[in-house]
Amino acid sequence: MLKGGVSTPPFLFVSDTEKMIRIKRFHFKLNIQPRAILRVR
């Protein structure tokens, strides 16, 4: 999907970083409080 890092649209980069952050937060909540995720959703 990435033909060239420079020619890649900015929104793709942002969405990718957001995904990584969300995954990290998701695992963090899972380790601390599984119920917190159910509350958010």
KOLGU-4560 file (N, C-alpha, C; in nm, 3 decimals, padded with zeros to 5 digits):
<recs>
<n_xx: 00.083 n_yy: -00.121 n_zz: 00.000 ca_xx: 00.000 ca_yy: 00.000 ca_zz: 00.000 c_xx: 00.087 c_yy: 00.126 c_zz: 00.000 mol: A seq: 1 type: MET>
<n_xx: 00.203 n_yy: 00.117 n_zz: 00.062 ca_xx: 00.291 ca_yy: 00.234 ca_zz: 00.067 c_xx: 00.388 c_yy: 00.229 c_zz: -00.050 mol: A seq: 2 type: LEU>
<n_xx: 00.361 n_yy: 00.312 n_zz: -00.153 ca_xx: 00.452 ca_yy: 00.315 ca_zz: -00.268 c_xx: 00.572 c_yy: 00.404 c_zz: -00.238 mol: A seq: 3 type: LYS>
<n_xx: 00.547 n_yy: 00.513 n_zz: -00.164 ca_xx: 00.657 ca_yy: 00.603 ca_zz: -00.128 c_xx: 00.622 c_yy: 00.675 c_zz: 00.000 mol: A seq: 4 type: GLY>
<n_xx: 00.710 n_yy: 00.670 n_zz: 00.100 ca_xx: 00.681 ca_yy: 00.732 ca_zz: 00.229 c_xx: 00.646 c_yy: 00.879 c_zz: 00.215 mol: A seq: 5 type: GLY>
<n_xx: 00.716 n_yy: 00.949 n_zz: 00.122 ca_xx: 00.694 ca_yy: 01.093 ca_zz: 00.108 c_xx: 00.561 c_yy: 01.121 c_zz: 00.038 mol: A seq: 6 type: VAL>
<n_xx: 00.526 n_yy: 01.038 n_zz: -00.060 ca_xx: 00.404 ca_yy: 01.064 ca_zz: -00.138 c_xx: 00.280 c_yy: 01.008 c_zz: -00.069 mol: A seq: 7 type: SER>
<n_xx: 00.300 n_yy: 00.948 n_zz: 00.050 ca_xx: 00.185 ca_yy: 00.892 ca_zz: 00.120 c_xx: 00.098 c_yy: 01.004 c_zz: 00.178 mol: A seq: 8 type: THR>
<n_xx: -00.034 n_yy: 00.998 n_zz: 00.160 ca_xx: -00.123 ca_yy: 01.100 ca_zz: 00.217 c_xx: -00.105 c_yy: 01.110 c_zz: 00.367 mol: A seq: 9 type: PRO>
<n_xx: -00.119 n_yy: 01.230 n_zz: 00.424 ca_xx: -00.099 ca_yy: 01.251 ca_zz: 00.569 c_xx: -00.204 c_yy: 01.179 c_zz: 00.652 mol: A seq: 10 type: PRO>
<n_xx: -00.328 n_yy: 01.171 n_zz: 00.601 ca_xx: -00.434 ca_yy: 01.110 ca_zz: 00.683 c_xx: -00.404 c_yy: 00.962 c_zz: 00.706 mol: A seq: 11 type: PHE>
<n_xx: -00.337 n_yy: 00.898 n_zz: 00.611 ca_xx: -00.302 ca_yy: 00.756 ca_zz: 00.630 c_xx: -00.206 c_yy: 00.743 c_zz: 00.748 mol: A seq: 12 type: LEU>
<n_xx: -00.106 n_yy: 00.832 n_zz: 00.751 ca_xx: -00.007 ca_yy: 00.827 ca_zz: 00.859 c_xx: -00.074 c_yy: 00.852 c_zz: 00.994 mol: A seq: 13 type: PHE>
<n_xx: -00.163 n_yy: 00.951 n_zz: 00.998 ca_xx: -00.232 ca_yy: 00.984 ca_zz: 01.124 c_xx: -00.317 c_yy: 00.866 c_zz: 01.169 mol: A seq: 14 type: VAL>
<n_xx: -00.394 n_yy: 00.809 n_zz: 01.075 ca_xx: -00.481 ca_yy: 00.697 ca_zz: 01.112 c_xx: -00.397 c_yy: 00.581 c_zz: 01.163 mol: A seq: 15 type: SER>
<n_xx: -00.281 n_yy: 00.557 n_zz: 01.101 ca_xx: -00.194 ca_yy: 00.447 ca_zz: 01.145 c_xx: -00.145 c_yy: 00.472 c_zz: 01.287 mol: A seq: 16 type: ASP>
<n_xx: -00.106 n_yy: 00.596 n_zz: 01.316 ca_xx: -00.058 ca_yy: 00.625 ca_zz: 01.452 c_xx: -00.173 c_yy: 00.611 c_zz: 01.551 mol: A seq: 17 type: THR>
<n_xx: -00.291 n_yy: 00.658 n_zz: 01.511 ca_xx: -00.407 ca_yy: 00.647 ca_zz: 01.601 c_xx: -00.437 c_yy: 00.501 c_zz: 01.629 mol: A seq: 18 type: GLU>
<n_xx: -00.425 n_yy: 00.416 n_zz: 01.526 ca_xx: -00.451 ca_yy: 00.273 ca_zz: 01.547 c_xx: -00.354 c_yy: 00.217 c_zz: 01.650 mol: A seq: 19 type: LYS>
<n_xx: -00.225 n_yy: 00.251 n_zz: 01.638 ca_xx: -00.124 ca_yy: 00.200 ca_zz: 01.732 c_xx: -00.157 c_yy: 00.249 c_zz: 01.873 mol: A seq: 20 type: MET>
<n_xx: -00.192 n_yy: 00.377 n_zz: 01.885 ca_xx: -00.223 ca_yy: 00.432 ca_zz: 02.017 c_xx: -00.346 c_yy: 00.363 c_zz: 02.075 mol: A seq: 21 type: ILE>
<n_xx: -00.449 n_yy: 00.344 n_zz: 01.990 ca_xx: -00.571 ca_yy: 00.278 ca_zz: 02.039 c_xx: -00.541 c_yy: 00.137 c_zz: 02.084 mol: A seq: 22 type: ARG>
<n_xx: -00.458 n_yy: 00.065 n_zz: 02.006 ca_xx: -00.425 ca_yy: -00.074 ca_zz: 02.044 c_xx: -00.350 c_yy: -00.075 c_zz: 02.177 mol: A seq: 23 type: ILE>
<n_xx: -00.256 n_yy: 00.019 n_zz: 02.194 ca_xx: -00.181 ca_yy: 00.024 ca_zz: 02.320 c_xx: -00.274 c_yy: 00.054 c_zz: 02.436 mol: A seq: 24 type: LYS>
<n_xx: -00.363 n_yy: 00.150 n_zz: 02.418 ca_xx: -00.459 ca_yy: 00.184 ca_zz: 02.525 c_xx: -00.551 c_yy: 00.066 c_zz: 02.552 mol: A seq: 25 type: ARG>
<n_xx: -00.592 n_yy: -00.003 n_zz: 02.444 ca_xx: -00.683 ca_yy: -00.117 ca_zz: 02.459 c_xx: -00.618 c_yy: -00.224 c_zz: 02.546 mol: A seq: 26 type: PHE>
<n_xx: -00.491 n_yy: -00.258 n_zz: 02.514 ca_xx: -00.422 ca_yy: -00.361 ca_zz: 02.593 c_xx: -00.399 c_yy: -00.311 c_zz: 02.736 mol: A seq: 27 type: HIS>
<n_xx: -00.368 n_yy: -00.181 n_zz: 02.749 ca_xx: -00.345 ca_yy: -00.127 ca_zz: 02.882 c_xx: -00.470 c_yy: -00.141 c_zz: 02.968 mol: A seq: 28 type: PHE>
<n_xx: -00.586 n_yy: -00.107 n_zz: 02.909 ca_xx: -00.712 ca_yy: -00.120 ca_zz: 02.984 c_xx: -00.741 c_yy: -00.266 c_zz: 03.014 mol: A seq: 29 type: LYS>
<n_xx: -00.711 n_yy: -00.354 n_zz: 02.918 ca_xx: -00.737 ca_yy: -00.497 ca_zz: 02.939 c_xx: -00.658 c_yy: -00.546 c_zz: 03.060 mol: A seq: 30 type: LEU>
<n_xx: -00.533 n_yy: -00.501 n_zz: 03.070 ca_xx: -00.448 ca_yy: -00.547 ca_zz: 03.181 c_xx: -00.496 c_yy: -00.491 c_zz: 03.314 mol: A seq: 31 type: ASN>
<n_xx: -00.544 n_yy: -00.366 n_zz: 03.314 ca_xx: -00.584 ca_yy: -00.303 ca_zz: 03.441 c_xx: -00.731 c_yy: -00.330 c_zz: 03.471 mol: A seq: 32 type: ILE>
<n_xx: -00.821 n_yy: -00.284 n_zz: 03.383 ca_xx: -00.965 ca_yy: -00.301 ca_zz: 03.408 c_xx: -01.038 c_yy: -00.341 c_zz: 03.281 mol: A seq: 33 type: GLN>
<n_xx: -01.079 n_yy: -00.467 n_zz: 03.269 ca_xx: -01.154 ca_yy: -00.513 ca_zz: 03.152 c_xx: -01.291 c_yy: -00.447 c_zz: 03.143 mol: A seq: 34 type: PRO>
<n_xx: -01.349 n_yy: -00.411 n_zz: 03.256 ca_xx: -01.483 ca_yy: -00.349 ca_zz: 03.256 c_xx: -01.481 c_yy: -00.210 c_zz: 03.196 mol: A seq: 35 type: ARG>
<n_xx: -01.366 n_yy: -00.141 n_zz: 03.203 ca_xx: -01.358 ca_yy: -00.004 ca_zz: 03.150 c_xx: -01.389 c_yy: -00.005 c_zz: 03.000 mol: A seq: 36 type: ALA>
<n_xx: -01.344 n_yy: -00.107 n_zz: 02.928 ca_xx: -01.369 ca_yy: -00.113 ca_zz: 02.783 c_xx: -01.519 c_yy: -00.125 c_zz: 02.758 mol: A seq: 37 type: ILE>
<n_xx: -01.586 n_yy: -00.209 n_zz: 02.833 ca_xx: -01.730 ca_yy: -00.226 ca_zz: 02.814 c_xx: -01.802 c_yy: -00.095 c_zz: 02.841 mol: A seq: 38 type: LEU>
<n_xx: -01.751 n_yy: -00.018 n_zz: 02.936 ca_xx: -01.813 ca_yy: 00.111 ca_zz: 02.968 c_xx: -01.800 c_yy: 00.207 c_zz: 02.851 mol: A seq: 39 type: ARG>
<n_xx: -01.680 n_yy: 00.215 n_zz: 02.794 ca_xx: -01.657 ca_yy: 00.310 ca_zz: 02.683 c_xx: -01.746 c_yy: 00.274 c_zz: 02.566 mol: A seq: 40 type: VAL>
<n_xx: -01.758 n_yy: 00.143 n_zz: 02.535 ca_xx: -01.841 ca_yy: 00.103 ca_zz: 02.422 c_xx: -01.985 c_yy: 00.094 c_zz: 02.470 mol: A seq: 41 type: ARG>
</recs>
